[in-house]
Amino acid sequence: MAEPTQPLSIRLATSDIDHLAERARRVSGTPTGVARELIRSGLSDGDPFTQAERLLKIER
């Protein structure tokens, strides 16, 4: 069973939102989904190599 979630709101510069939207288009996802995965990967362990692997999987 998946862990329950709750909403979180953050403010980003317009250019950051544009970058998220562009990345989301490349992976046929949503900016929210891409932001969620980037945040989760950063929180998971902080290992840059693991984060890079995870980001590569997101973008496939």
Secondary structure, 3 states (H helix, E strand, C coil): CCCCCCCCCCCCCHHHHHHHHHHHHHCCCCHHHHHHHHHHHHHHCCCHHHHHHHHHHHCC
